[in-house]
């Protein structure tokens, strides 16, 4: 079955566009923080050596 927006009502199409807009704004707001967090996590690799993966898993678990 094909999903064609042209077959949907204007209300359904507008709701979808509103949701896309909201998610895009959320992405933009969190982009800088995500880059900073990623740099911090990768920056710890040299310091933590063999224990980095374990530490990384715990950090990612705390973020979720």
PDB file of N, CA, C and O in Angstrom:
ATOM      1  N   UNK A   1       0.832  -1.179   0.000  1.00  0.00           N
ATOM      2  CA  UNK A   1       0.000   0.000   0.000  1.00  0.00           C
ATOM      3  C   UNK A   1       0.875   1.239   0.000  1.00  0.00           C
ATOM      4  O   UNK A   1       1.821   1.339   0.780  1.00  0.00           O
ATOM      5  N   UNK A   2       0.568   2.156  -0.849  1.00  0.00           N
ATOM      6  CA  UNK A   2       1.332   3.386  -0.989  1.00  0.00           C
ATOM      7  C   UNK A   2       0.735   4.483  -0.108  1.00  0.00           C
ATOM      8  O   UNK A   2      -0.484   4.598   0.022  1.00  0.00           O
ATOM      9  N   UNK A   3       1.610   5.283   0.492  1.00  0.00           N
ATOM     10  CA  UNK A   3       1.169   6.403   1.319  1.00  0.00           C
ATOM     11  C   UNK A   3       1.362   7.684   0.523  1.00  0.00           C
ATOM     12  O   UNK A   3       2.491   8.134   0.327  1.00  0.00           O
ATOM     13  N   UNK A   4       0.266   8.271   0.065  1.00  0.00           N
ATOM     14  CA  UNK A   4       0.323   9.476  -0.743  1.00  0.00           C
ATOM     15  C   UNK A   4      -0.358  10.607   0.020  1.00  0.00           C
ATOM     16  O   UNK A   4      -1.541  10.522   0.350  1.00  0.00           O
ATOM     17  N   UNK A   5       0.401  11.663   0.296  1.00  0.00           N
ATOM     18  CA  UNK A   5      -0.160  12.788   1.036  1.00  0.00           C
ATOM     19  C   UNK A   5      -1.301  13.469   0.290  1.00  0.00           C
ATOM     20  O   UNK A   5      -2.176  14.072   0.911  1.00  0.00           O
ATOM     21  N   UNK A   6      -1.297  13.377  -1.018  1.00  0.00           N
ATOM     22  CA  UNK A   6      -2.366  14.010  -1.800  1.00  0.00           C
ATOM     23  C   UNK A   6      -3.718  13.362  -1.502  1.00  0.00           C
ATOM     24  O   UNK A   6      -4.761  13.987  -1.692  1.00  0.00           O
ATOM     25  N   UNK A   7      -3.704  12.117  -1.037  1.00  0.00           N
ATOM     26  CA  UNK A   7      -4.946  11.422  -0.704  1.00  0.00           C
ATOM     27  C   UNK A   7      -5.428  11.740   0.707  1.00  0.00           C
ATOM     28  O   UNK A   7      -6.511  11.308   1.101  1.00  0.00           O
ATOM     29  N   UNK A   8      -4.643  12.482   1.464  1.00  0.00           N
ATOM     30  CA  UNK A   8      -4.999  12.824   2.838  1.00  0.00           C
ATOM     31  C   UNK A   8      -5.718  14.172   2.893  1.00  0.00           C
ATOM     32  O   UNK A   8      -5.583  15.002   1.994  1.00  0.00           O
ATOM     33  N   UNK A   9      -6.475  14.369   3.956  1.00  0.00           N
ATOM     34  CA  UNK A   9      -7.171  15.647   4.124  1.00  0.00           C
ATOM     35  C   UNK A   9      -6.153  16.746   4.437  1.00  0.00           C
ATOM     36  O   UNK A   9      -5.020  16.467   4.827  1.00  0.00           O
ATOM     37  N   UNK A  10      -6.571  17.974   4.263  1.00  0.00           N
ATOM     38  CA  UNK A  10      -5.695  19.111   4.548  1.00  0.00           C
ATOM     39  C   UNK A  10      -5.300  19.123   6.017  1.00  0.00           C
ATOM     40  O   UNK A  10      -4.175  19.494   6.353  1.00  0.00           O
ATOM     41  N   UNK A  11      -6.204  18.726   6.889  1.00  0.00           N
ATOM     42  CA  UNK A  11      -5.901  18.695   8.326  1.00  0.00           C
ATOM     43  C   UNK A  11      -4.775  17.714   8.627  1.00  0.00           C
ATOM     44  O   UNK A  11      -3.868  18.023   9.401  1.00  0.00           O
ATOM     45  N   UNK A  12      -4.831  16.546   8.023  1.00  0.00           N
ATOM     46  CA  UNK A  12      -3.807  15.530   8.241  1.00  0.00           C
ATOM     47  C   UNK A  12      -2.467  16.004   7.681  1.00  0.00           C
ATOM     48  O   UNK A  12      -1.432  15.834   8.326  1.00  0.00           O
ATOM     49  N   UNK A  13      -2.480  16.585   6.507  1.00  0.00           N
ATOM     50  CA  UNK A  13      -1.233  17.102   5.911  1.00  0.00           C
ATOM     51  C   UNK A  13      -0.646  18.207   6.767  1.00  0.00           C
ATOM     52  O   UNK A  13       0.562  18.230   7.001  1.00  0.00           O
ATOM     53  N   UNK A  14      -1.486  19.129   7.241  1.00  0.00           N
ATOM     54  CA  UNK A  14      -1.000  20.234   8.080  1.00  0.00           C
ATOM     55  C   UNK A  14      -0.454  19.727   9.411  1.00  0.00           C
ATOM     56  O   UNK A  14       0.552  20.236   9.905  1.00  0.00           O
ATOM     57  N   UNK A  15      -1.111  18.731   9.989  1.00  0.00           N
ATOM     58  CA  UNK A  15      -0.618  18.158  11.248  1.00  0.00           C
ATOM     59  C   UNK A  15       0.761  17.540  11.031  1.00  0.00           C
ATOM     60  O   UNK A  15       1.648  17.696  11.870  1.00  0.00           O
ATOM     61  N   UNK A  16       0.947  16.845   9.919  1.00  0.00           N
ATOM     62  CA  UNK A  16       2.243  16.261   9.609  1.00  0.00           C
ATOM     63  C   UNK A  16       3.315  17.314   9.427  1.00  0.00           C
ATOM     64  O   UNK A  16       4.440  17.146   9.897  1.00  0.00           O
ATOM     65  N   UNK A  17       2.979  18.388   8.752  1.00  0.00           N
ATOM     66  CA  UNK A  17       3.941  19.472   8.544  1.00  0.00           C
ATOM     67  C   UNK A  17       4.281  20.168   9.863  1.00  0.00           C
ATOM     68  O   UNK A  17       5.431  20.543  10.090  1.00  0.00           O
ATOM     69  N   UNK A  18       3.291  20.337  10.722  1.00  0.00           N
ATOM     70  CA  UNK A  18       3.542  20.945  12.032  1.00  0.00           C
ATOM     71  C   UNK A  18       4.485  20.079  12.860  1.00  0.00           C
ATOM     72  O   UNK A  18       5.383  20.594  13.525  1.00  0.00           O
ATOM     73  N   UNK A  19       4.280  18.768  12.818  1.00  0.00           N
ATOM     74  CA  UNK A  19       5.142  17.848  13.557  1.00  0.00           C
ATOM     75  C   UNK A  19       6.563  17.875  12.998  1.00  0.00           C
ATOM     76  O   UNK A  19       7.526  17.866  13.764  1.00  0.00           O
ATOM     77  N   UNK A  20       6.704  17.907  11.685  1.00  0.00           N
ATOM     78  CA  UNK A  20       8.043  17.993  11.079  1.00  0.00           C
ATOM     79  C   UNK A  20       8.742  19.278  11.514  1.00  0.00           C
ATOM     80  O   UNK A  20       9.932  19.268  11.827  1.00  0.00           O
ATOM     81  N   UNK A  21       8.007  20.367  11.533  1.00  0.00           N
ATOM     82  CA  UNK A  21       8.573  21.650  11.936  1.00  0.00           C
ATOM     83  C   UNK A  21       9.015  21.614  13.394  1.00  0.00           C
ATOM     84  O   UNK A  21      10.092  22.109  13.728  1.00  0.00           O
ATOM     85  N   UNK A  22       8.194  21.033  14.261  1.00  0.00           N
ATOM     86  CA  UNK A  22       8.526  20.941  15.677  1.00  0.00           C
ATOM     87  C   UNK A  22       9.790  20.094  15.885  1.00  0.00           C
ATOM     88  O   UNK A  22      10.670  20.462  16.663  1.00  0.00           O
ATOM     89  N   UNK A  23       9.868  18.976  15.192  1.00  0.00           N
ATOM     90  CA  UNK A  23      11.036  18.103  15.334  1.00  0.00           C
ATOM     91  C   UNK A  23      12.304  18.754  14.783  1.00  0.00           C
ATOM     92  O   UNK A  23      13.388  18.564  15.334  1.00  0.00           O
ATOM     93  N   UNK A  24      12.173  19.519  13.698  1.00  0.00           N
ATOM     94  CA  UNK A  24      13.332  20.219  13.144  1.00  0.00           C
ATOM     95  C   UNK A  24      13.844  21.263  14.124  1.00  0.00           C
ATOM     96  O   UNK A  24      15.053  21.395  14.316  1.00  0.00           O
ATOM     97  N   UNK A  25      12.929  22.010  14.749  1.00  0.00           N
ATOM     98  CA  UNK A  25      13.336  23.009  15.737  1.00  0.00           C
ATOM     99  C   UNK A  25      14.014  22.355  16.931  1.00  0.00           C
ATOM    100  O   UNK A  25      15.004  22.877  17.443  1.00  0.00           O
ATOM    101  N   UNK A  26      13.495  21.225  17.377  1.00  0.00           N
ATOM    102  CA  UNK A  26      14.102  20.484  18.486  1.00  0.00           C
ATOM    103  C   UNK A  26      15.513  20.045  18.113  1.00  0.00           C
ATOM    104  O   UNK A  26      16.435  20.151  18.923  1.00  0.00           O
ATOM    105  N   UNK A  27      15.683  19.549  16.885  1.00  0.00           N
ATOM    106  CA  UNK A  27      16.997  19.132  16.409  1.00  0.00           C
ATOM    107  C   UNK A  27      17.960  20.313  16.408  1.00  0.00           C
ATOM    108  O   UNK A  27      19.098  20.193  16.861  1.00  0.00           O
ATOM    109  N   UNK A  28      17.501  21.458  15.897  1.00  0.00           N
ATOM    110  CA  UNK A  28      18.367  22.635  15.847  1.00  0.00           C
ATOM    111  C   UNK A  28      18.775  23.087  17.247  1.00  0.00           C
ATOM    112  O   UNK A  28      19.922  23.477  17.465  1.00  0.00           O
ATOM    113  N   UNK A  29      17.842  23.035  18.189  1.00  0.00           N
ATOM    114  CA  UNK A  29      18.137  23.470  19.556  1.00  0.00           C
ATOM    115  C   UNK A  29      19.162  22.558  20.226  1.00  0.00           C
ATOM    116  O   UNK A  29      19.953  23.022  21.047  1.00  0.00           O
ATOM    117  N   UNK A  30      19.160  21.286  19.893  1.00  0.00           N
ATOM    118  CA  UNK A  30      20.030  20.323  20.558  1.00  0.00           C
ATOM    119  C   UNK A  30      21.317  20.021  19.800  1.00  0.00           C
ATOM    120  O   UNK A  30      22.170  19.295  20.311  1.00  0.00           O
ATOM    121  N   UNK A  31      21.475  20.556  18.606  1.00  0.00           N
ATOM    122  CA  UNK A  31      22.635  20.236  17.783  1.00  0.00           C
ATOM    123  C   UNK A  31      23.945  20.651  18.455  1.00  0.00           C
ATOM    124  O   UNK A  31      24.882  19.854  18.498  1.00  0.00           O
ATOM    125  N   UNK A  32      24.036  21.858  18.973  1.00  0.00           N
ATOM    126  CA  UNK A  32      25.273  22.334  19.594  1.00  0.00           C
ATOM    127  C   UNK A  32      25.627  21.468  20.804  1.00  0.00           C
ATOM    128  O   UNK A  32      26.780  21.071  20.975  1.00  0.00           O
ATOM    129  N   UNK A  33      24.633  21.182  21.635  1.00  0.00           N
ATOM    130  CA  UNK A  33      24.884  20.360  22.820  1.00  0.00           C
ATOM    131  C   UNK A  33      25.369  18.969  22.425  1.00  0.00           C
ATOM    132  O   UNK A  33      26.269  18.423  23.064  1.00  0.00           O
ATOM    133  N   UNK A  34      24.788  18.397  21.387  1.00  0.00           N
ATOM    134  CA  UNK A  34      25.198  17.069  20.934  1.00  0.00           C
ATOM    135  C   UNK A  34      26.649  17.077  20.465  1.00  0.00           C
ATOM    136  O   UNK A  34      27.399  16.140  20.741  1.00  0.00           O
ATOM    137  N   UNK A  35      27.044  18.132  19.759  1.00  0.00           N
ATOM    138  CA  UNK A  35      28.434  18.233  19.298  1.00  0.00           C
ATOM    139  C   UNK A  35      29.402  18.378  20.462  1.00  0.00           C
ATOM    140  O   UNK A  35      30.481  17.784  20.453  1.00  0.00           O
ATOM    141  N   UNK A  36      29.020  19.166  21.465  1.00  0.00           N
ATOM    142  CA  UNK A  36      29.867  19.354  22.644  1.00  0.00           C
ATOM    143  C   UNK A  36      30.002  18.042  23.405  1.00  0.00           C
ATOM    144  O   UNK A  36      31.100  17.672  23.819  1.00  0.00           O
ATOM    145  N   UNK A  37      28.887  17.338  23.589  1.00  0.00           N
ATOM    146  CA  UNK A  37      28.925  16.051  24.288  1.00  0.00           C
ATOM    147  C   UNK A  37      29.774  15.037  23.528  1.00  0.00           C
ATOM    148  O   UNK A  37      30.552  14.301  24.136  1.00  0.00           O
ATOM    149  N   UNK A  38      29.634  14.993  22.218  1.00  0.00           N
ATOM    150  CA  UNK A  38      30.418  14.060  21.412  1.00  0.00           C
ATOM    151  C   UNK A  38      31.914  14.359  21.530  1.00  0.00           C
ATOM    152  O   UNK A  38      32.723  13.440  21.662  1.00  0.00           O
ATOM    153  N   UNK A  39      32.275  15.623  21.483  1.00  0.00           N
ATOM    154  CA  UNK A  39      33.686  16.001  21.611  1.00  0.00           C
ATOM    155  C   UNK A  39      34.222  15.604  22.983  1.00  0.00           C
ATOM    156  O   UNK A  39      35.354  15.133  23.092  1.00  0.00           O
ATOM    157  N   UNK A  40      33.426  15.789  24.019  1.00  0.00           N
ATOM    158  CA  UNK A  40      33.844  15.419  25.377  1.00  0.00           C
ATOM    159  C   UNK A  40      34.060  13.909  25.482  1.00  0.00           C
ATOM    160  O   UNK A  40      35.050  13.453  26.053  1.00  0.00           O
ATOM    161  N   UNK A  41      33.132  13.148  24.931  1.00  0.00           N
ATOM    162  CA  UNK A  41      33.231  11.687  25.014  1.00  0.00           C
ATOM    163  C   UNK A  41      34.441  11.166  24.254  1.00  0.00           C
ATOM    164  O   UNK A  41      35.163  10.305  24.757  1.00  0.00           O
ATOM    165  N   UNK A  42      34.670  11.672  23.058  1.00  0.00           N
ATOM    166  CA  UNK A  42      35.815  11.225  22.262  1.00  0.00           C
ATOM    167  C   UNK A  42      37.117  11.716  22.882  1.00  0.00           C
ATOM    168  O   UNK A  42      38.132  11.021  22.828  1.00  0.00           O
ATOM    169  N   UNK A  43      37.093  12.913  23.473  1.00  0.00           N
ATOM    170  CA  UNK A  43      38.286  13.462  24.114  1.00  0.00           C
ATOM    171  C   UNK A  43      38.771  12.644  25.298  1.00  0.00           C
ATOM    172  O   UNK A  43      39.954  12.694  25.636  1.00  0.00           O
ATOM    173  N   UNK A  44      37.900  11.906  25.922  1.00  0.00           N
ATOM    174  CA  UNK A  44      38.266  11.075  27.069  1.00  0.00           C
ATOM    175  C   UNK A  44      38.947   9.776  26.665  1.00  0.00           C
ATOM    176  O   UNK A  44      39.507   9.084  27.515  1.00  0.00           O
ATOM    177  N   UNK A  45      38.906   9.435  25.383  1.00  0.00           N
ATOM    178  CA  UNK A  45      39.427   8.139  24.939  1.00  0.00           C
ATOM    179  C   UNK A  45      40.905   7.965  25.287  1.00  0.00           C
ATOM    180  O   UNK A  45      41.302   6.909  25.780  1.00  0.00           O
ATOM    181  N   UNK A  46      41.709   8.975  25.040  1.00  0.00           N
ATOM    182  CA  UNK A  46      43.145   8.868  25.308  1.00  0.00           C
ATOM    183  C   UNK A  46      43.425   8.792  26.808  1.00  0.00           C
ATOM    184  O   UNK A  46      44.371   8.129  27.235  1.00  0.00           O
ATOM    185  N   UNK A  47      42.609   9.465  27.598  1.00  0.00           N
ATOM    186  CA  UNK A  47      42.825   9.478  29.053  1.00  0.00           C
ATOM    187  C   UNK A  47      42.445   8.147  29.689  1.00  0.00           C
ATOM    188  O   UNK A  47      43.112   7.685  30.615  1.00  0.00           O
ATOM    189  N   UNK A  48      41.393   7.542  29.202  1.00  0.00           N
ATOM    190  CA  UNK A  48      40.849   6.346  29.858  1.00  0.00           C
ATOM    191  C   UNK A  48      41.375   5.048  29.261  1.00  0.00           C
ATOM    192  O   UNK A  48      41.222   3.989  29.870  1.00  0.00           O
ATOM    193  N   UNK A  49      41.978   5.106  28.108  1.00  0.00           N
ATOM    194  CA  UNK A  49      42.586   3.964  27.422  1.00  0.00           C
ATOM    195  C   UNK A  49      41.660   2.748  27.405  1.00  0.00           C
ATOM    196  O   UNK A  49      40.589   2.815  26.802  1.00  0.00           O
ATOM    197  N   UNK A  50      42.034   1.647  28.043  1.00  0.00           N
ATOM    198  CA  UNK A  50      41.280   0.401  27.954  1.00  0.00           C
ATOM    199  C   UNK A  50      39.907   0.439  28.610  1.00  0.00           C
ATOM    200  O   UNK A  50      39.041  -0.367  28.270  1.00  0.00           O
ATOM    201  N   UNK A  51      39.696   1.349  29.529  1.00  0.00           N
ATOM    202  CA  UNK A  51      38.418   1.431  30.243  1.00  0.00           C
ATOM    203  C   UNK A  51      37.457   2.415  29.579  1.00  0.00           C
ATOM    204  O   UNK A  51      36.361   2.649  30.088  1.00  0.00           O
ATOM    205  N   UNK A  52      37.857   2.985  28.459  1.00  0.00           N
ATOM    206  CA  UNK A  52      37.035   4.012  27.816  1.00  0.00           C
ATOM    207  C   UNK A  52      35.681   3.479  27.366  1.00  0.00           C
ATOM    208  O   UNK A  52      34.667   4.147  27.563  1.00  0.00           O
ATOM    209  N   UNK A  53      35.641   2.297  26.768  1.00  0.00           N
ATOM    210  CA  UNK A  53      34.368   1.771  26.265  1.00  0.00           C
ATOM    211  C   UNK A  53      33.367   1.554  27.396  1.00  0.00           C
ATOM    212  O   UNK A  53      32.181   1.852  27.253  1.00  0.00           O
ATOM    213  N   UNK A  54      33.846   1.043  28.500  1.00  0.00           N
ATOM    214  CA  UNK A  54      32.972   0.837  29.664  1.00  0.00           C
ATOM    215  C   UNK A  54      32.452   2.188  30.168  1.00  0.00           C
ATOM    216  O   UNK A  54      31.263   2.342  30.448  1.00  0.00           O
ATOM    217  N   UNK A  55      33.356   3.153  30.279  1.00  0.00           N
ATOM    218  CA  UNK A  55      32.978   4.492  30.724  1.00  0.00           C
ATOM    219  C   UNK A  55      32.006   5.124  29.738  1.00  0.00           C
ATOM    220  O   UNK A  55      31.037   5.767  30.143  1.00  0.00           O
ATOM    221  N   UNK A  56      32.261   4.945  28.451  1.00  0.00           N
ATOM    222  CA  UNK A  56      31.395   5.507  27.416  1.00  0.00           C
ATOM    223  C   UNK A  56      29.988   4.960  27.530  1.00  0.00           C
ATOM    224  O   UNK A  56      29.018   5.715  27.463  1.00  0.00           O
ATOM    225  N   UNK A  57      29.869   3.636  27.704  1.00  0.00           N
ATOM    226  CA  UNK A  57      28.544   3.019  27.855  1.00  0.00           C
ATOM    227  C   UNK A  57      27.789   3.617  29.050  1.00  0.00           C
ATOM    228  O   UNK A  57      26.590   3.883  28.964  1.00  0.00           O
ATOM    229  N   UNK A  58      28.485   3.819  30.134  1.00  0.00           N
ATOM    230  CA  UNK A  58      27.813   4.394  31.314  1.00  0.00           C
ATOM    231  C   UNK A  58      27.394   5.846  31.045  1.00  0.00           C
ATOM    232  O   UNK A  58      26.316   6.267  31.462  1.00  0.00           O
ATOM    233  N   UNK A  59      28.239   6.602  30.355  1.00  0.00           N
ATOM    234  CA  UNK A  59      27.897   7.992  30.030  1.00  0.00           C
ATOM    235  C   UNK A  59      26.693   8.053  29.092  1.00  0.00           C
ATOM    236  O   UNK A  59      25.795   8.871  29.287  1.00  0.00           O
ATOM    237  N   UNK A  60      26.673   7.199  28.088  1.00  0.00           N
ATOM    238  CA  UNK A  60      25.547   7.187  27.157  1.00  0.00           C
ATOM    239  C   UNK A  60      24.280   6.735  27.862  1.00  0.00           C
ATOM    240  O   UNK A  60      23.197   7.239  27.566  1.00  0.00           O
ATOM    241  N   UNK A  61      24.394   5.810  28.775  1.00  0.00           N
ATOM    242  CA  UNK A  61      23.235   5.381  29.548  1.00  0.00           C
ATOM    243  C   UNK A  61      22.672   6.514  30.396  1.00  0.00           C
ATOM    244  O   UNK A  61      21.456   6.654  30.529  1.00  0.00           O
ATOM    245  N   UNK A  62      23.565   7.325  30.971  1.00  0.00           N
ATOM    246  CA  UNK A  62      23.134   8.469  31.760  1.00  0.00           C
ATOM    247  C   UNK A  62      22.464   9.533  30.899  1.00  0.00           C
ATOM    248  O   UNK A  62      21.561  10.226  31.367  1.00  0.00           O
ATOM    249  N   UNK A  63      22.889   9.670  29.660  1.00  0.00           N
ATOM    250  CA  UNK A  63      22.295  10.664  28.757  1.00  0.00           C
ATOM    251  C   UNK A  63      20.874  10.299  28.341  1.00  0.00           C
ATOM    252  O   UNK A  63      20.032  11.177  28.155  1.00  0.00           O
ATOM    253  N   UNK A  64      20.612   9.001  28.196  1.00  0.00           N
ATOM    254  CA  UNK A  64      19.278   8.606  27.778  1.00  0.00           C
ATOM    255  C   UNK A  64      18.364   8.735  28.922  1.00  0.00           C
ATOM    256  O   UNK A  64      17.172   8.452  28.796  1.00  0.00           O
TER     257      UNK A  64
END
